[in-house]
Amino acid sequence: MGLKIAMHTPLVELDGDEMTRVIWQQIKEILLLPFVDLKTEYYDLRLKNRDQTADQITIEAAQAVKKYGVGVKCATITPNAQRVEEYKLRGMYKSPNGTIRAILDGTVFRKPILVKNIRPLVKAWKKPITIARHAYGDVYKDVELRVSKPGKVELVYTAEDGRVERKDVHQFSGAGIVLGMHNLDKSIASFARACFTYALDQKQDLWFSAKDTISKTYDHTFKDLFQEIYEQEFREKFQAAGIKYFYTLIDDAVARIMRSEGGMVWACKNYDGDVMSDMVASAFGSLAMMASVLVSPAGQYLFEAAHGTVQRHYYKYLQGEETSTNSMATIFAWSGSLGKRGEIDNLPQLVSFARALERAAIQTVEEGYVTKDLAAIAEGSVQEVVNTTRFLEEVRRRLEKNLGA
């Protein structure tokens, strides 16, 4: 093999947890390091390390993405009570994705990875549906309170000039729970502009959905800011491109999406986007067949797999059992980040490598070498249901052919 493809600026590498951490290392060893002189600024975001640093490592990683402009992230655990006990954590840390998204103030775009032999479960869908997910606030930066006895909960705003506004939330007659969440006009506006810009770039219609009929201030603010920015900055551009923007209630959007042929960008609030991207990914084939990138208003990019850490497979792996874990989304996280690094640094060889890697991964599935999750839904002949490592080796064979290596 000849000289490795050079890199000038490092990628910010955010390592993660469980089975995806195992796959992460294998992808580097099998698919990247033999071909690329890989330069990364490494941050270990496994749960134990986040606990040891009181989550400071997550903040440092996000700041590094701001500095270098492109990062790639492995899936990470967001601890619940069971994880706190399992890992003996000092606290129930918030989602690292939520922390990073808040620092970068970005928008997450998630798009299914299409292969010819896996057809969407929704028969009407002919084109990929891109979920544009707001990446700040809502339940990911909420404040929660467990109410143990009767009493009143109020929402209180104290302005800098001392003026106070109050609203009753609920008069509790017994135990219950309360949640407070927020968002920022600036972040919502950044989200809107990112969605309009992405839709123009893709030449696809943009849908935005929320629930302003119920949430007459919170969700209505999203709706109003989207419409204001569209009218002032994007209406003429959309008309010239022959594409449309419209707002509808989220329940109506779900019904319309299910009857559509796809091919649109669907903008959602933070939690809505989390749920709908999983629904779209599953309907197109698998959660592991979803490419995801966080884009900040300043033009920083963080590529990631949209799924979790594959806990069940990890426990089998620890017991020495064979696993058949789908690594497509993690491969596309690496290819996306390397391709973007190549674009920014004007390294056409690196861009070509990234595209060749994606083609090799798609060819592997289309030629019938699939992991167990895809074997159940693939059409046509399945040549072999392969294990985790063997799948990557099959991708490597096709990658070498694509590169002429």
N, C-alpha and C positions, 0 to 999 in steps of 0.2 A: 504494500500500500504506500502511496506517495506521501507528500507532505500534508500535514493536517491543515484544515481550514483555520485561518487566523481570526482572532477577535482582538479588537482594540480596547473596548470598554467592557468592564465586567457586567454580567447579569447579577441582580440581587437574587440569591437563592434562599428560599424559605422552606426548610425541611419540616416534616410533619410527623404523623403518628401512625402506629399500627401497620396494617397490611400495605397501605399506600406508601409508607416509609420504606418498606422492603422493595416495593416496585420501583420507587424513586431511584434507589441505588442501582438496581438492575438496569433500568433505562440508561442511566449514565454509563455503566460498564459495557453494555451490549450495543447500544445505539448511538451514543454520543462521543465518548472518549476515543474510540478508534478512528474517528473522522474529523473531530473538531478539537482544536487547542483551547479547551473550555476554560474560560475565565469567569469566576463567580466571586461575589462577596457573600459569604455563607452565614446564615443565621439559623440556629437550631430551635425550632418552635415546638418541639415535642413537649407534651404536657408537663413532664417532670422539670424540664428546663424553664418553662414559663413559671412554674411554682417556685423554683429556686431563685429566680430573678424578680419575683413579685410582678410578673408580666412585663417588666421593663424591656425584655428582649423583643417583644412584639412591637413596642413603640419604636425601638431602635431600627427594626427591620423596615417599618413603614417609612421612617425618615430616610433610610438608605434608598428606598424606591424613589422617593422625592429627589434625592441627590443624583442617582444614576439614570433614572428615567424608565427603566425596564426591569421587571422582576418576574420570577416564576415561583409559584407557591404549591407545596404539597398539601393534601388534606390534613386538617388538624381536628383534635377533639375539642368540643365545647363542653366543659364539665357540667353534669347534673349531680344530684345528691349521691347517686350510685357511684359515679366516677370519683367524686371527692373521697368516698370511703375506699374505693379500689386503689387509688393512687396516693392515699393519705395526704391530701392537699391541705394547704393552709387556708384556702378560700375557694369559693365557687366563682372562678374567673369568668368574665364575659367572653363572648365569642371573639376569637382573634380576628376573624374576618370582619366582624363589626367594628372592632378597634381600628384595624387598618383602613377600612372604608371611610370611617369618620375622619381620620387624619388626612387621607388623600382627597376626600370630598368627591369621590368618583361615582360613575355609573357603571353597573355591571351589565354586559351584553352576553347573553347565552344563546347559542345556536346549535341545533342538532348536527351531528356528524352523519351524513347520509351515505349509505352503501346500497348497491343495487339489489342485493339479496335479502334485505330486511325492509319490508314495507310498513308504513305507519298503521297502527291499529285503527285509526280513524280513516276510513276508506276515502273520504273526500280530500284528504291532505295530499297535495302533489308537490308542494314547495316547502322549504324549511321556514319555520316560524322563529323569529328572534325575539327573545324576552329581554327587554331593557329594564333593569331593576335599579330603582333608586338605592343608593348605598349609604344613606345617612339616616339616623334617627329612628323614630317610631319605637317598636318594642325592643329594638337592639340597643337603645340607650335609655330604657325605661327606668323608673323608680317604683318599687313595689313595697307594699306594706301589708302585713298580716294583722287584721283587726281581731282582737281576742274577746272584746266585751262591748256592750252598747256604747254608742257615742257618735258624734258627727264628724265626717271628713269633709274638709273644705279645700278648694283650689284657691290659692292666694298668690297674687302678683304684686310685688312691691317695686314701684318704679324708682329710678335713681333720684328723682326729686322728692321721694317720700310718699307719693300718692299710692294708695292701696286699693286693689280691686279684689273682691271675693265672690266665689260662686260655691254653693253647696254641691257636693258630689253625692253624698248619701247620708241619711240618718240611720245608722246601724242599730238594730234591736238585739243583735247577738253577733257571734263571730262571723267573719267574712274576709274578703280581700279587696285591695284597691291598687290601681296602677295609674301612674302618671307618665305621659310621654310627650315629646316635643319634636318640632322640626324648625328649620330656618328658611326664611324667604330666599336668602342667598343660595343655599344648597338646592332648594327646589328649582330656582332659576337655572343653576348650573346643570341640573338634571334635565330640565326641559331643553336647553340649548344642545346638550350632548345628544339627546334623542333626535331632535330635528336635524342636526348635522349628520348623524349616523344614517338616518333614513334617506337624506339627500345623497350621501355617498353610495348607499346601496340601491338607490332609485326604487325604494319601496314605500308603500303607504305606512303612515304612523298612526297607530291607535293608542289612546291613553284612556285608562279606566280607573275609577275610584268609586266612592259611595257618598257623593255630596248630598243626596236626598236625606240621609241619616246624619252624617257628620257635616253639619251646615256651616261650620267654621273651619275645622281642620282640613277635611277633604276638599271643601269648596275653595280653599286657598290654593291648593294644588291645581284645581281646574282653572281658576281665574288666571294664575300666573302662566300656565301653559298657553292659554288663549291669548293673553296679552303679548307674550313673546312671539307667538306665531304671527299675530297680526302686524306687529311692528317690525319683525326681522325676517320672517320666513315665508309669508304667504306668497309673495311674488316668485320666490325661488321654487317653491313647491309647484306652483302653476306652470312655470317654465319647464320643470322636470316631468310634468304630467303625473304627479303623485298627489295624494290627499292626506290631510290630517283631520281626525275627528275624535271627539270625546264621547264616551258612553259609560253608563253604570257598569260596574265590574260583573254583575250577574248577567247583564245583557251581552257584555263582551265575551264571556264564556260560551254562551249559547251561539253567538255569531261565529266564534272561532271554530267550534265543533262542526259547523255547516260550511265553513270556508274551504278553499283549496290551499290555504296557507300563503306564504310569500309576503308577509307583512312584518313590521316591527311593532311589538306590543309592549308599550311602556306601562309599568306597574310600580306602585309604592313598594317599600322595602320588603315587608312580609308577604304581600301579595305576589311579588316577583319571585320570592323564595319558593312559594307553593306552586305557582304556575309554571316555573321553569322545570320543576320535578314532574309535573303532569305532562308537559310538552315532551320532555326527554323520554319519559316512560312510553308515551303513545307513539313516539318515533322509533322506539326500540329498547332503549336502556338508559338508566341514569349515567352509566359509564360511557355513553355515546353523546356527550354534550360538551362542546367547547365553551370556555368562559373567559372573559377578560374584563378587568376593572380599568376604566379610562377616567383619568382625572381632568378637571378643566384646564390644568397647565400642560396637558399632553403627556402624562406619565401613564405607564401601562403595567398592570400586574395580571399575568396569565395564571390560571388555576384550573384544577378539575372541579366540576360543580357538585360532585358527590362526596360522601363521607369517607371515613377511614377504613371501611370494610372490616369491622371488628370481628365478625364471625369467622371470616377466613383467617384472620390473624391468630385467633386462638387455635385453629387447626394447624397453622404453620408452626406455632410454638410447640405443639405436640408431635411435630415431625410428620404430619399428614400432608398429602399432596393437595395443592389448591389450584383452582382454575379461575383466576381473578382477571377481569377485563381491565386492561391498562390503556385503552384508547384515549380517554379524556386526559390522562396524565401525559401520554405521548404528545397530544395536541397542545397541552400547556407548554411543554418544552419547545415544540416546533413553532408555536406562536411567538414565544418570547425570543427565540433565536432569530426568527424571521424579522421581527420588529427591530431587534438590535442591529441586524444587518441593514435594514432600511435606513435607520437613523444614522448609522455610521458609514453608510455608502459602501457596504461590503456585499456585492452581488453574489459571491460564492456562498456566503452564509445564508442569504435569502434562498438561493437555489437548493441548498442542503435541506433547509426547513421544509420547503415544498416537496422535495423528493422523499423526505421522511413521512410526510402526511400521505403521499401517494402509496408508499410502501405499506403503511398501516391499513389503508383502505383496500388495497389489492389483496392483502393477507386474508381479510374477512371475506371479500368477494370471491376469492378462490377456494373458500370452504374450510379454512383453518381458523377455528373459532373457539373462544372460551365457552364454558358451560352455559352461561347466561344467554349467549347468543344462539347456541345450538338449538334451543327450544323454539326460537322464533325465526330462524333463518329459512329462507325458501330455497328450493333446489337442493343439490347434493351437498352434504357436509363431508368434506374429505377426512377431517379428523377433529375431534374435540380435544384441544391441547391444554396442557397445564400452564401456569403463569409464566414460567421461564421459557417454555417451548414457544409460546406465542411470540415473545420478543425475539427469539432466535429466527422464527419464520419471517418476521418483519425485517430483521437484519439481512436475510438472504435477498429479499426483494429490494431493500435499500441499496445494497452493493450493486445489484444489477442496474438500478436506476441511476446510480452515480458512475457506472462503468468501472467500478473498482475491481 
